[in-house]
Amino acid sequence: MPFDKTKLAQLERTHKNWQNNKLDPTLKKMPERRRTFMTQSSVPIERLYTPLDVADLDYERDLGNPGDYPFTRGVHATGYRGKPWTMRMFAGFGTAEETNARYKYLVEQGNMGLSVAFDLATLMGYDIDASEAEGEFGKCGVAVSSLRDMEILFEGIPLDKISTSMTINSPAAIIWAFYIAAAEKQGVPRAKLRGTLQNDILKEYIAQKEFIFPPEPSMRLVTDTIEFGTHDMPEWNTISVSGYHIREAGSTAVQELAFTLADGLEYVRWGLQRGMDIDEFAPRISFFFNLHNDFFEEIAKLRAARRIWAREMRETFGAKNERSWLCRFHCQTAGVSLTAQQPEINLIRTAVQALAGVLGGTQSLHTNSMDEALALPSEHAVTLALRTQQILLEESGVANTIDPLGGSYFIEKLTHDTEAAVYEYFRRIEDFGGLLPALEAGFFQQEIGEASYRNQIELDTRDRVMVGVNKYANHEPLRIPILEMDPHGYERQVARLNQLRSERDNARVEKVLDDVREACVNDKNVMPYLIEAAREYATLGELTDVMRQVFGLYREPLFI
């Protein structure tokens, strides 16, 4: 229930007395160290928060108990006391052999799930020997051009016992087909596979820009995967709606949350238009959020995410299954916050960000390595990043109770204000006529651009401090080891791809490519056809080319 009005009136008098008799004299003697205090998103922060700031807070309506609607305090009744978050370290570089070795190392060190980073050629749907892929081999992830690469990537890793996340979007359906076919080669039926496909094409148009096809056919492909997963792969999350890349592009925390949840709601609408029941597919929608530098703002963001999603699923879309109401998410510490200057201090940044994720109730967590502003992480650096999570779980005590900051006047006020700001963004999106019209008008891109520009001005004027960059800088030489990839990896990868093309049944490949083309043209669900094509070792580039021919390419308009 809300606070008693009589007690609030008394508190207001007490607060004014404190301001006059304590605060004002103190400020005259000792001014505050800044003129203004604000969150990472430039939202002003008050000096003190009291029950006056959360006077209308209703425990059952706004918080609830852990595991109960609206899930502000967490999706599990026992928090981390019963189920620790999954330590899922994102990794991928060079050849499939090199990344396979890193995965085995991470599992040995206590990693609980695998998360695949693909190189840019793969993300854009090109085989590694395509002219468009020149110079991109293995730079930001592992190169996967066919089922054969996927088989090597997970060689010796039992896919029925490990959970796998794959950060892939435009060609997500194709890469997922490769994974399903690789599991079949291991004797693992698709129904037993556990993991997550990022598959969030809307955020590509909004922020990351790794799109291939226009929005409409791209959304059709996402809906195909959701439909296929709902019927054939009950343990798999077919989409991870990603705010991470929106934040990395320069958005505020509120923009990240608002745009991400708006994307999620749009995927729900497309699923319903396909004829699926919301309680069939909504329980397998998951989310992916960024953990930035502002400790309390990030915690409030994650708590607000659960509350908003639960209310929208139950009250707006009428979902009856409680699992449809759950906003389950993975978090990753902020890559954009890492500095090449004094890279060791990135360990401290990452620890603070990871702690916010844990106190915000994440189900899964990746901690960035200290050297990622310089190169792909070394084995030493990634081990320290993993140990950060293990210390939080095993030594810090923060996992011993549920939502330990729940009830804090500041946290609850910040959670409430974040929720209100998200709904204001929802209203503005609707003013455009919905998400796709707002996207085509450049609304999201302009909002993020303005936020990014404002943040840079604050850094330039030192209204915002970045330790080691615009304050406390030094010019010591770099002292940490940097990862070096196999210099002959590209040649081996191309040779393997050429060998595959010569050994496979190319007549059969032409047939399955035609089947994929026919499915795309006639609005059939493409997943069964892509899996069959994967089995025949059709390559990523060949399959994407079929879709390019049918769907066309997207060229982003210039927004002024």
C-alpha positions as CSV (number, residue, x, y, z in Angstrom):
1,M,0.0,0.0,0.0
2,P,1.1,3.6,-0.5
3,F,2.7,5.5,2.4
4,D,0.4,7.0,5.0
5,K,-0.4,10.7,4.1
6,T,-0.1,12.0,7.6
7,K,3.3,10.5,8.0
8,L,4.3,11.9,4.6
9,A,3.2,15.4,5.6
10,Q,5.3,15.1,8.7
11,L,8.3,13.8,6.7
12,E,8.0,16.8,4.3
13,R,8.2,19.2,7.3
14,T,11.2,17.2,8.6
15,H,12.9,17.3,5.2
16,K,12.5,21.1,4.9
17,N,13.9,21.5,8.4
18,W,16.9,19.4,7.4
19,Q,17.5,21.5,4.3
20,N,17.4,24.8,6.3
21,N,19.3,23.8,9.4
22,K,21.8,21.2,8.1
23,L,22.1,21.2,4.3
24,D,22.3,24.9,3.5
25,P,25.0,25.7,6.2
26,T,27.0,22.7,5.0
27,L,26.9,23.8,1.4
28,K,28.2,27.3,2.4
29,K,31.2,25.7,4.1
30,M,31.8,22.9,1.7
31,P,30.3,23.2,-1.8
32,E,29.5,20.1,-3.7
33,R,32.2,18.8,-6.1
34,R,30.0,19.3,-9.2
35,R,27.4,21.8,-10.3
36,T,25.1,19.0,-11.5
37,F,25.0,15.3,-11.0
38,M,23.4,13.0,-13.6
39,T,23.2,9.4,-14.8
40,Q,25.1,8.0,-17.7
41,S,22.1,9.0,-19.8
42,S,22.3,12.6,-18.6
43,V,19.2,12.3,-16.4
44,P,19.6,14.7,-13.4
45,I,20.1,13.0,-10.0
46,E,18.6,14.5,-6.8
47,R,20.7,15.0,-3.8
48,L,18.6,12.8,-1.6
49,Y,15.7,10.4,-2.0
50,T,13.0,9.7,0.6
51,P,9.6,8.1,0.9
52,L,8.3,11.4,-0.6
53,D,9.7,10.3,-4.0
54,V,7.9,7.0,-4.0
55,A,4.7,8.0,-2.1
56,D,2.5,6.2,-4.6
57,L,4.5,2.9,-4.6
58,D,2.2,-0.1,-4.1
59,Y,4.2,-3.2,-3.2
60,E,1.9,-5.8,-4.8
61,R,1.1,-3.7,-7.9
62,D,4.6,-2.3,-8.6
63,L,7.0,-4.8,-7.1
64,G,5.5,-8.1,-6.1
65,N,7.5,-11.0,-4.6
66,P,10.2,-12.7,-6.6
67,G,8.7,-15.0,-9.1
68,D,5.4,-13.2,-9.0
69,Y,3.8,-10.7,-11.4
70,P,5.0,-8.1,-12.3
71,F,8.4,-9.7,-11.6
72,T,10.1,-6.4,-10.8
73,R,12.1,-8.3,-8.1
74,G,13.0,-11.2,-10.4
75,V,11.7,-14.1,-12.4
76,H,12.7,-16.9,-10.0
77,A,11.2,-17.3,-6.5
78,T,14.7,-18.2,-5.0
79,G,16.8,-15.7,-7.0
80,Y,20.4,-16.9,-7.3
81,R,20.1,-19.0,-4.2
82,G,18.6,-21.8,-6.3
83,K,19.7,-21.0,-9.8
84,P,22.9,-19.0,-10.4
85,W,23.1,-16.9,-13.6
86,T,24.7,-18.6,-16.6
87,M,28.3,-17.5,-17.1
88,R,28.2,-17.3,-20.9
89,M,31.4,-15.9,-22.4
90,F,31.2,-14.6,-25.9
91,A,34.0,-15.9,-28.1
92,G,35.0,-16.4,-31.7
93,F,38.0,-15.6,-33.9
94,G,39.9,-16.9,-36.9
95,T,39.2,-20.4,-38.0
96,A,36.7,-22.9,-36.5
97,E,39.6,-24.9,-35.1
98,E,41.0,-21.9,-33.2
99,T,37.6,-21.0,-31.7
100,N,36.8,-24.7,-30.9
101,A,40.0,-24.7,-28.8
102,R,38.9,-21.5,-27.0
103,Y,35.5,-23.1,-26.2
104,K,37.0,-26.2,-24.7
105,Y,39.3,-24.0,-22.6
106,L,36.3,-21.9,-21.4
107,V,34.3,-25.0,-20.4
108,E,37.4,-26.3,-18.5
109,Q,37.5,-22.9,-16.6
110,G,33.9,-23.1,-15.5
111,N,32.0,-21.5,-18.3
112,M,28.4,-22.7,-18.2
113,G,27.3,-21.9,-21.8
114,L,28.9,-21.0,-25.1
115,S,28.2,-17.9,-27.1
116,V,29.4,-17.7,-30.7
117,A,30.8,-14.5,-32.3
118,F,30.9,-14.6,-36.1
119,D,33.2,-12.6,-38.3
120,L,31.8,-9.8,-40.5
121,A,31.8,-11.9,-43.7
122,T,29.5,-14.4,-42.0
123,L,27.3,-11.7,-40.4
124,M,26.8,-10.3,-43.9
125,G,26.1,-13.7,-45.5
126,Y,29.3,-14.1,-47.6
127,D,31.5,-17.1,-48.0
128,I,35.0,-16.3,-46.8
129,D,36.5,-16.3,-50.3
130,A,34.0,-13.8,-51.7
131,S,35.5,-10.5,-52.9
132,E,33.2,-8.6,-50.5
133,A,34.7,-10.5,-47.6
134,E,38.3,-9.6,-48.4
135,G,40.3,-8.6,-45.3
136,E,37.6,-9.5,-42.9
137,F,38.4,-13.2,-42.1
138,G,38.2,-14.0,-38.4
139,K,38.7,-10.4,-37.3
140,C,35.6,-9.9,-35.1
141,G,34.6,-13.6,-34.8
142,V,34.8,-17.0,-36.3
143,A,34.3,-17.6,-40.0
144,V,31.5,-20.1,-40.8
145,S,30.8,-20.7,-44.5
146,S,29.1,-24.1,-44.4
147,L,28.0,-27.0,-42.3
148,R,31.6,-28.3,-42.4
149,D,32.8,-25.3,-40.5
150,M,30.0,-25.7,-37.9
151,E,30.9,-29.3,-37.4
152,I,34.5,-28.3,-36.7
153,L,33.4,-25.5,-34.4
154,F,31.6,-27.9,-32.1
155,E,33.8,-30.9,-32.5
156,G,34.2,-32.7,-29.1
157,I,31.5,-30.5,-27.5
158,P,28.3,-32.5,-26.8
159,L,25.4,-30.3,-28.1
160,D,22.9,-32.1,-26.0
161,K,24.7,-31.0,-22.8
162,I,25.7,-27.5,-23.6
163,S,23.6,-24.4,-24.2
164,T,24.7,-22.3,-27.2
165,S,24.0,-18.7,-28.0
166,M,24.7,-17.4,-31.5
167,T,25.0,-13.7,-32.3
168,I,23.8,-13.7,-35.9
169,N,21.0,-11.7,-37.5
170,S,20.4,-11.2,-41.2
171,P,21.5,-14.7,-42.1
172,A,20.3,-16.2,-38.8
173,A,18.0,-18.8,-40.3
174,I,20.9,-20.2,-42.4
175,I,23.4,-20.3,-39.6
176,W,20.8,-21.9,-37.3
177,A,20.2,-24.6,-40.0
178,F,23.9,-25.3,-40.0
179,Y,23.8,-25.8,-36.2
180,I,20.8,-28.0,-36.3
181,A,22.4,-30.2,-39.0
182,A,25.7,-30.3,-37.1
183,A,23.8,-31.6,-34.0
184,E,22.1,-34.3,-36.2
185,K,25.6,-35.4,-37.2
186,Q,26.4,-35.8,-33.5
187,G,23.2,-37.8,-33.1
188,V,21.4,-35.1,-31.1
189,P,17.7,-34.5,-32.2
190,R,16.7,-30.9,-32.6
191,A,14.1,-31.1,-29.8
192,K,16.9,-31.6,-27.3
193,L,19.0,-28.5,-28.3
194,R,19.1,-25.7,-25.9
195,G,20.3,-22.2,-26.7
196,T,19.5,-18.8,-28.2
197,L,19.5,-17.3,-31.7
198,Q,19.9,-13.5,-31.6
199,N,17.9,-13.1,-34.8
200,D,16.9,-9.5,-34.0
201,I,16.8,-7.8,-37.4
202,L,15.0,-4.7,-36.2
203,K,18.0,-3.5,-34.1
204,E,20.1,-3.9,-37.2
205,Y,18.1,-1.2,-39.0
206,I,18.1,0.9,-35.8
207,A,21.7,0.7,-34.7
208,Q,24.2,-2.0,-35.8
209,K,23.5,-1.8,-39.6
210,E,24.4,-5.4,-40.5
211,F,21.2,-5.8,-42.5
212,I,21.0,-7.5,-45.9
213,F,17.3,-7.6,-47.0
214,P,14.6,-5.0,-46.7
215,P,12.6,-4.9,-43.4
216,E,9.4,-6.8,-44.6
217,P,11.1,-10.0,-45.9
218,S,13.6,-9.9,-43.0
219,M,10.7,-9.9,-40.5
220,R,9.1,-12.7,-42.5
221,L,12.4,-14.8,-42.0
222,V,12.4,-14.0,-38.2
223,T,8.7,-15.1,-38.0
224,D,9.6,-18.3,-39.9
225,T,12.3,-19.2,-37.3
226,I,9.9,-18.4,-34.4
227,E,7.2,-20.6,-35.9
228,F,9.7,-23.5,-36.6
229,G,11.2,-23.3,-33.1
230,T,7.8,-23.2,-31.5
231,H,6.8,-26.5,-33.2
232,D,10.1,-28.3,-33.4
233,M,12.5,-27.0,-30.7
234,P,10.8,-26.3,-27.4
235,E,14.1,-25.7,-25.5
236,W,15.4,-23.1,-27.9
237,N,15.0,-19.3,-27.7
238,T,14.4,-18.4,-31.3
239,I,15.0,-14.7,-30.8
240,S,17.0,-12.6,-28.4
241,V,15.8,-9.0,-28.7
242,S,18.9,-7.0,-28.3
243,G,19.3,-3.6,-26.7
244,Y,23.1,-4.2,-26.4
245,H,23.9,-2.9,-29.9
246,I,21.4,0.0,-29.5
247,R,23.4,1.1,-26.4
248,E,26.7,0.6,-28.1
249,A,25.6,2.9,-30.9
250,G,25.2,5.7,-28.3
251,S,21.7,5.5,-27.0
252,T,20.7,6.4,-23.4
253,A,19.6,3.6,-21.0
254,V,15.9,4.7,-21.5
255,Q,16.3,4.6,-25.3
256,E,17.9,1.2,-25.1
257,L,15.1,-0.2,-23.0
258,A,12.3,1.5,-24.9
259,F,13.5,0.6,-28.4
260,T,14.3,-3.0,-27.4
261,L,10.9,-3.6,-25.8
262,A,9.2,-1.9,-28.8
263,D,11.1,-4.4,-31.1
264,G,10.0,-7.3,-28.9
265,L,6.4,-6.2,-29.1
266,E,6.6,-5.9,-32.9
267,Y,7.9,-9.5,-33.1
268,V,4.9,-10.6,-31.0
269,R,2.6,-8.8,-33.4
270,W,4.1,-10.6,-36.4
271,G,3.8,-13.9,-34.6
272,L,0.1,-13.3,-34.0
273,Q,-0.4,-12.3,-37.6
274,R,1.2,-15.6,-38.6
275,G,-1.7,-17.3,-36.7
276,M,0.3,-18.5,-33.7
277,D,-1.1,-18.4,-30.2
278,I,0.8,-16.0,-28.1
279,D,1.3,-18.5,-25.3
280,E,2.9,-20.9,-27.8
281,F,5.8,-18.6,-28.7
282,A,6.1,-15.8,-26.3
283,P,7.7,-17.9,-23.5
284,R,10.7,-18.5,-25.8
285,I,11.4,-14.8,-26.5
286,S,14.4,-13.6,-24.6
287,F,16.3,-10.3,-24.4
288,F,19.9,-9.0,-24.4
289,F,20.8,-5.8,-22.5
290,N,23.9,-3.7,-22.1
291,L,25.5,-3.0,-18.7
292,H,27.0,0.5,-18.8
293,N,28.9,2.5,-16.2
294,D,26.0,4.0,-14.2
295,F,25.5,1.4,-11.5
296,F,22.1,2.3,-10.2
297,E,20.6,3.3,-13.6
298,E,21.5,-0.1,-15.0
299,I,19.8,-1.9,-12.1
300,A,16.7,0.3,-12.5
301,K,16.6,-0.4,-16.2
302,L,16.6,-4.2,-15.7
303,R,13.9,-4.1,-13.0
304,A,11.7,-1.8,-15.2
305,A,12.2,-4.2,-18.2
306,R,10.6,-7.1,-16.3
307,R,7.7,-5.0,-15.1
308,I,6.9,-3.4,-18.5
309,W,7.1,-6.7,-20.4
310,A,4.9,-8.5,-17.9
311,R,2.2,-5.9,-18.1
312,E,2.3,-5.6,-21.9
313,M,2.1,-9.4,-22.3
314,R,-0.7,-9.9,-19.8
315,E,-2.7,-6.7,-20.2
316,T,-2.2,-5.6,-23.8
317,F,-1.8,-9.0,-25.5
318,G,-3.8,-11.1,-23.2
319,A,-1.2,-13.9,-22.6
320,K,-2.5,-16.4,-20.1
321,N,0.7,-18.5,-19.6
322,E,2.8,-17.0,-16.8
323,R,6.0,-17.8,-18.7
324,S,4.8,-15.5,-21.5
325,W,5.0,-12.6,-19.0
326,L,8.6,-13.3,-18.1
327,C,11.3,-10.9,-19.4
328,R,14.3,-13.2,-19.4
329,F,17.6,-11.7,-20.4
330,H,21.3,-12.1,-21.0
331,C,23.5,-9.1,-20.2
332,Q,27.0,-8.1,-21.4
333,T,29.2,-5.4,-20.0
334,A,29.6,-2.3,-22.2
335,G,32.2,-2.7,-24.9
336,V,32.0,1.0,-25.7
337,S,33.1,1.8,-22.2
338,L,36.5,0.0,-22.6
339,T,39.6,2.1,-23.2
340,A,42.8,1.4,-25.0
341,Q,44.4,3.7,-22.5
342,Q,45.4,1.9,-19.3
343,P,43.6,-1.3,-20.3
344,E,44.0,-2.9,-16.9
345,I,41.4,-0.5,-15.4
346,N,38.9,-2.1,-17.7
347,L,38.8,-4.9,-15.2
348,I,37.4,-2.5,-12.6
349,R,34.8,-1.1,-15.0
350,T,33.7,-4.6,-16.0
351,A,33.4,-5.7,-12.3
352,V,31.1,-2.7,-11.5
353,Q,29.0,-3.3,-14.6
354,A,28.7,-7.0,-13.9
355,L,27.7,-6.3,-10.3
356,A,24.8,-4.1,-11.7
357,G,23.7,-7.0,-13.9
358,V,23.6,-9.4,-10.9
359,L,21.8,-6.9,-8.7
360,G,19.4,-6.3,-11.6
361,G,18.6,-10.0,-11.8
362,T,20.1,-11.1,-15.1
363,Q,19.7,-14.8,-16.1
364,S,23.0,-14.9,-18.1
365,L,26.1,-12.8,-18.2
366,H,29.2,-12.1,-20.3
367,T,32.0,-10.0,-18.9
368,N,34.2,-8.2,-21.4
369,S,38.0,-8.7,-21.3
370,M,40.4,-5.9,-20.4
371,D,42.1,-6.0,-23.8
372,E,39.1,-5.8,-26.1
373,A,39.7,-2.1,-27.0
374,L,42.9,-3.3,-28.6
375,A,42.3,-6.8,-30.0
376,L,40.3,-10.0,-29.6
377,P,40.7,-11.1,-26.0
378,S,43.7,-13.2,-25.0
379,E,43.3,-16.4,-23.0
380,H,44.7,-14.6,-19.9
381,A,42.3,-11.7,-20.3
382,V,39.2,-13.8,-20.9
383,T,40.1,-15.9,-17.8
384,L,40.2,-12.8,-15.6
385,A,36.9,-11.7,-17.1
386,L,35.3,-15.1,-16.2
387,R,36.9,-15.0,-12.7
388,T,35.2,-11.7,-12.1
389,Q,31.8,-13.4,-12.4
390,Q,32.9,-16.3,-10.2
391,I,34.0,-13.9,-7.5
392,L,30.7,-12.2,-7.6
393,L,28.9,-15.5,-7.2
394,E,31.1,-17.3,-4.7
395,E,32.7,-14.5,-2.6
396,S,30.8,-11.2,-2.7
397,G,27.6,-12.3,-1.0
398,V,25.4,-10.4,-3.5
399,A,23.8,-13.6,-4.6
400,N,22.7,-14.6,-1.1
401,T,19.5,-12.7,-1.0
402,I,16.9,-11.7,-3.7
403,D,16.8,-8.2,-5.1
404,P,18.8,-6.7,-2.2
405,L,18.3,-3.1,-3.4
406,G,14.5,-3.5,-3.7
407,G,12.8,-0.9,-1.6
408,S,15.6,1.6,-1.9
409,Y,13.9,5.0,-2.3
410,F,16.4,5.9,-5.1
411,I,16.2,2.6,-6.9
412,E,12.4,2.5,-6.8
413,K,12.1,6.1,-8.0
414,L,14.6,5.5,-10.8
415,T,12.8,2.3,-11.8
416,H,9.5,4.2,-11.9
417,D,10.9,7.1,-13.9
418,T,12.5,4.7,-16.3
419,E,9.2,2.9,-16.9
420,A,7.4,6.2,-17.4
421,A,10.0,7.4,-19.9
422,V,9.8,4.1,-21.9
423,Y,6.0,4.5,-22.2
424,E,6.5,8.0,-23.5
425,Y,8.7,6.5,-26.2
426,F,6.0,3.9,-27.0
427,R,3.6,6.8,-27.5
428,R,5.9,8.6,-29.8
429,I,6.4,5.4,-31.9
430,E,2.7,5.0,-32.2
431,D,2.4,8.6,-33.4
432,F,4.3,7.4,-36.5
433,G,1.8,4.6,-37.1
434,G,3.9,1.9,-35.6
435,L,7.5,0.6,-35.4
436,L,8.2,0.1,-39.1
437,P,6.9,3.5,-40.2
438,A,9.0,5.1,-37.3
439,L,12.0,3.1,-38.6
440,E,11.5,4.3,-42.2
441,A,11.2,7.9,-40.9
442,G,14.6,7.6,-39.2
443,F,13.1,8.3,-35.7
444,F,15.3,5.7,-33.8
445,Q,18.4,6.6,-35.7
446,Q,18.0,10.4,-35.0
447,E,17.3,9.8,-31.3
448,I,20.4,7.7,-30.9
449,G,22.5,10.1,-32.9
450,E,21.5,13.1,-30.7
451,A,22.2,11.1,-27.5
452,S,25.6,10.0,-28.8
453,Y,26.5,13.6,-29.7
454,R,25.4,14.9,-26.3
455,N,27.5,12.3,-24.6
456,Q,30.6,13.3,-26.7
457,I,30.1,17.0,-25.8
458,E,29.9,16.1,-22.1
459,L,33.2,14.1,-22.4
460,D,34.9,17.0,-24.3
461,T,33.9,19.5,-21.7
462,R,34.7,17.2,-18.8
463,D,31.1,17.3,-17.6
464,R,31.5,13.6,-17.8
465,V,34.7,11.9,-16.7
466,M,36.3,8.9,-18.4
467,V,39.2,7.8,-16.3
468,G,42.4,7.5,-18.2
469,V,41.0,9.4,-21.2
470,N,40.0,12.9,-20.1
471,K,41.2,12.7,-16.5
472,Y,43.9,10.8,-14.8
473,A,45.6,10.1,-18.1
474,N,49.2,8.8,-18.4
475,H,51.3,7.6,-21.4
476,E,52.8,4.4,-20.1
477,P,53.6,1.8,-22.8
478,L,51.3,-1.1,-23.2
479,R,52.2,-4.0,-20.9
480,I,49.6,-6.7,-21.6
481,P,49.9,-9.6,-24.2
482,I,47.7,-9.3,-27.3
483,L,46.1,-12.3,-29.0
484,E,47.7,-13.4,-32.3
485,M,45.7,-15.6,-34.7
486,D,47.1,-18.3,-36.9
487,P,48.6,-16.4,-39.9
488,H,47.8,-19.3,-42.2
489,G,44.2,-19.7,-41.1
490,Y,42.7,-17.9,-44.1
491,E,44.5,-20.1,-46.5
492,R,43.4,-23.3,-44.7
493,Q,39.8,-22.0,-44.6
494,V,39.7,-21.2,-48.3
495,A,41.2,-24.6,-49.2
496,R,38.6,-26.4,-47.0
497,L,35.8,-24.4,-48.8
498,N,37.2,-25.3,-52.2
499,Q,37.5,-29.0,-51.3
500,L,33.9,-29.0,-50.0
501,R,32.6,-27.6,-53.3
502,S,34.5,-30.2,-55.3
503,E,33.5,-33.2,-53.1
504,R,29.8,-32.6,-52.5
505,D,27.0,-33.6,-54.9
506,N,26.6,-30.3,-56.8
507,A,23.6,-31.5,-58.7
508,R,21.9,-32.2,-55.4
509,V,23.1,-28.7,-54.1
510,E,21.4,-27.0,-57.1
511,K,18.2,-28.9,-56.3
512,V,18.1,-27.8,-52.7
513,L,18.9,-24.2,-53.6
514,D,16.0,-24.2,-56.0
515,D,13.8,-25.6,-53.2
516,V,14.9,-22.7,-50.9
517,R,14.1,-20.2,-53.7
518,E,10.7,-21.7,-54.2
519,A,10.0,-21.5,-50.5
520,C,11.0,-17.9,-50.4
521,V,8.9,-16.9,-53.4
522,N,5.8,-18.8,-52.2
523,D,5.8,-17.8,-48.5
524,K,6.6,-21.2,-47.2
525,N,8.5,-21.5,-43.9
526,V,12.1,-21.7,-45.1
527,M,13.6,-23.6,-42.1
528,P,13.0,-27.1,-43.3
529,Y,14.4,-26.2,-46.7
530,L,17.5,-24.5,-45.2
531,I,18.2,-27.6,-43.0
532,E,18.0,-29.9,-46.0
533,A,20.3,-27.5,-47.9
534,A,22.7,-27.5,-44.9
535,R,22.9,-31.3,-45.0
536,E,23.9,-31.1,-48.6
537,Y,26.7,-28.6,-47.7
538,A,25.2,-25.7,-49.6
539,T,27.3,-22.7,-48.4
540,L,26.2,-19.6,-46.6
541,G,27.0,-17.4,-49.6
542,E,25.0,-19.6,-51.9
543,L,21.9,-19.6,-49.7
544,T,22.1,-15.9,-49.0
545,D,22.5,-15.2,-52.7
546,V,19.2,-17.0,-53.3
547,M,17.5,-14.7,-50.8
548,R,19.2,-11.7,-52.2
549,Q,17.7,-12.5,-55.6
550,V,14.2,-13.1,-54.2
551,F,14.1,-10.3,-51.5
552,G,16.5,-7.7,-52.9
553,L,18.9,-5.6,-50.9
554,Y,18.2,-2.8,-48.4
555,R,19.8,0.5,-48.8
556,E,19.3,2.8,-45.8
557,P,17.9,6.2,-46.8
558,L,19.7,9.4,-45.8
559,F,18.0,11.0,-42.8
560,I,18.4,14.7,-42.4
